[in-house]
Amino acid sequence: MKFLEGGPVRGAIFDLDGVLVDTAKYHYLAWRRLARELGFDFSERENERLKGVSRMRSLEILLETGHYTMSDGDKAEAAAKKNAWYVEYLHALDESALLPGSREFLERSRDGGIKTALGSASKNAPLILERLGIAGLFNAVIDGNAVSRAKPDPEVFLKGAEALGLAPVVCVVFEDALAGIEAAHAGGMRVIAVGKEELLPGADRYIASLKDLL
């Protein structure tokens, strides 16, 4: 497969939300539900700040938005409550939620000899992959349970390359967030961005969806 200029590509590492599936609406519903329980609203515009951000940092941003403070213990409880609601919403997921070209590109990559890994901050990644019916298309899954440092730190992608048994230089990352693009470059990998260049500067190629690569 030839979808990027430069040296050979032997491994493909995929972010989850916004690249393979759009679960952002479920995150938003859960965060908004938490905000309303705390007594303030949380708009879709404000929710944009949470894209590609860890769960606890997302909670902190939400609390800043509502000018609300809580103890570390209460934060842990609130984050767990939000996640429980999110997982509840996820059970409505099925293969129809896959973004255009996702399954086909994963299958073509596998058939073309390219190893595939998931590199996502989501701690619910295994459940999501199972609900989407694509768990078997990955050689490795590195999720929020396997890393301690959030993007733009390259830890998740470096662990992905390591799990595939490949050097970072022969891996390409598929991302839809600026923090992810920065993380991939920090790890010595090339990046294909799912989105527009003006919003995601620095990527090596831009696509609207994985369907563009078929």
C-alpha positions in Angstrom: 0.0 0.0 0.0 1.3 3.4 -0.9 -0.6 6.2 0.8 2.2 8.5 2.1 5.3 9.9 0.5 8.7 9.1 2.1 10.1 5.9 3.4 8.2 2.6 3.7 5.2 2.2 6.0 5.1 -1.1 7.9 2.9 -0.1 10.8 -0.3 1.9 11.1 -1.4 3.3 14.5 -4.9 4.6 14.8 -6.5 7.0 17.2 -10.1 5.9 18.0 -12.5 8.7 18.3 -12.8 10.8 15.2 -10.7 8.4 13.1 -12.5 5.1 13.3 -15.7 6.0 15.0 -17.4 9.1 16.3 -18.2 8.6 20.0 -17.8 12.3 20.7 -21.6 12.7 21.0 -21.7 10.1 23.8 -18.9 11.9 25.7 -20.7 15.1 25.3 -24.0 13.7 26.5 -22.3 12.4 29.6 -20.3 15.5 30.4 -23.4 17.7 29.9 -25.4 15.4 32.2 -22.7 15.8 34.9 -22.6 19.6 34.4 -26.4 19.9 34.8 -26.2 17.7 37.9 -23.7 20.2 39.3 -26.0 23.1 38.4 -24.6 24.6 35.3 -24.8 24.0 31.5 -22.1 22.8 29.2 -22.3 23.8 25.5 -21.2 21.9 22.4 -18.8 24.7 21.8 -17.2 24.4 25.2 -17.0 20.6 24.6 -14.6 21.2 21.7 -11.9 21.9 24.3 -12.1 18.3 25.5 -11.1 16.8 22.2 -8.1 14.5 22.6 -7.9 15.3 26.3 -7.7 12.8 29.2 -10.8 12.1 31.4 -9.4 14.0 34.5 -8.2 17.0 32.5 -11.6 17.0 30.7 -13.3 17.2 34.1 -11.0 20.0 35.2 -11.9 22.0 32.0 -15.6 21.4 32.6 -15.3 22.6 36.2 -13.5 25.7 35.1 -16.3 26.4 32.6 -18.8 26.2 35.4 -16.6 28.1 37.9 -17.0 25.1 40.1 -14.5 23.6 42.6 -14.3 20.2 44.2 -11.9 18.1 46.2 -9.7 15.4 44.6 -11.9 12.7 46.1 -15.0 14.3 44.6 -13.3 14.7 41.3 -12.5 11.0 41.2 -16.1 10.2 42.0 -17.5 12.7 39.4 -15.2 11.3 36.7 -16.3 7.7 37.5 -19.9 8.8 37.4 -19.4 10.4 34.0 -17.7 7.3 32.7 -20.5 5.1 33.9 -23.0 7.2 31.9 -20.7 7.1 28.9 -20.4 3.3 29.0 -24.1 3.1 29.3 -24.5 5.1 26.1 -21.8 3.0 24.4 -23.9 -0.1 24.6 -26.0 1.5 21.8 -23.0 1.3 19.5 -22.9 -1.1 16.6 -21.0 -1.5 13.3 -23.1 1.3 11.7 -21.2 3.8 13.9 -17.9 3.1 12.0 -16.7 6.1 10.1 -16.5 5.8 6.3 -13.8 3.4 5.1 -12.7 2.4 8.6 -13.3 -1.4 8.3 -12.2 -1.5 4.7 -8.9 0.3 5.3 -8.1 -1.8 8.3 -8.7 -5.0 6.2 -6.7 -3.6 3.3 -3.8 -2.7 5.6 -3.8 -6.2 7.1 -4.0 -7.8 3.6 -1.2 -5.6 2.5 1.2 -6.7 5.2 0.9 -3.6 7.4 0.6 -4.2 11.1 -2.1 -2.3 12.9 -2.4 -0.9 16.4 -4.8 1.2 18.3 -3.3 4.2 20.2 -6.1 5.9 22.1 -6.5 7.7 25.5 -9.8 6.0 25.9 -10.0 3.4 28.7 -13.1 2.0 27.1 -11.3 1.2 23.8 -11.7 -2.7 24.1 -15.5 -2.3 24.7 -15.8 0.1 21.7 -13.8 -2.2 19.4 -15.9 -5.1 20.4 -19.2 -3.2 19.8 -17.9 -2.2 16.4 -16.8 -5.7 15.5 -13.3 -4.7 14.5 -11.3 -5.9 17.5 -9.8 -8.7 15.4 -8.3 -6.3 12.9 -5.6 -5.0 15.3 -2.3 -6.6 16.1 -2.1 -4.5 19.3 -4.3 -2.3 21.4 -2.7 0.5 23.5 -5.4 2.4 25.4 -5.7 4.6 28.5 -5.2 1.7 30.8 -1.7 1.1 29.4 -0.2 4.6 29.5 0.5 7.2 32.2 1.2 10.3 30.1 -1.4 11.9 27.9 -0.9 13.2 24.3 1.1 15.3 23.2 3.4 13.0 25.1 4.3 10.3 22.5 4.0 7.4 25.1 0.9 5.8 23.6 2.3 5.8 20.0 5.8 4.6 21.1 4.2 1.7 23.0 2.1 1.0 19.9 5.2 0.7 17.7 6.9 -1.4 20.4 4.0 -3.8 20.6 4.1 -4.2 16.8 7.8 -4.9 17.0 8.6 -1.9 14.7 10.7 1.2 14.7 8.8 4.5 15.0 10.2 5.7 11.6 8.3 3.0 9.7 5.0 3.7 11.5 2.3 6.2 10.5 -0.2 7.6 12.9 -3.9 8.4 12.0 -5.1 11.3 14.1 -7.9 13.9 14.3 -6.5 16.0 17.2 -3.6 18.5 17.3 -2.3 16.9 20.5 -2.1 13.6 18.7 -0.3 15.1 15.7 2.3 16.6 18.1 2.6 13.3 20.0 3.2 11.3 16.8 5.9 13.7 15.6 7.5 13.7 19.1 7.7 10.0 18.7 9.4 10.2 15.3 6.4 9.1 13.3 4.6 10.5 10.3 1.0 11.5 10.6 -2.1 11.5 8.4 -4.7 13.8 9.8 -8.4 13.2 9.6 -9.6 16.8 9.2 -8.6 20.2 7.7 -5.0 21.6 7.6 -6.1 24.9 9.0 -7.4 23.2 12.2 -4.7 20.5 12.4 -1.4 22.0 11.2 1.7 19.9 11.0 0.5 16.6 9.5 2.1 14.9 6.6 -1.2 14.4 4.7 -4.9 15.3 5.2 -8.0 13.2 4.5 -11.7 13.6 5.2 -12.0 10.0 6.2 -10.2 6.7 5.7 -12.4 6.2 2.7 -10.1 8.6 0.9 -7.3 6.1 1.0 -9.2 3.2 -0.5 
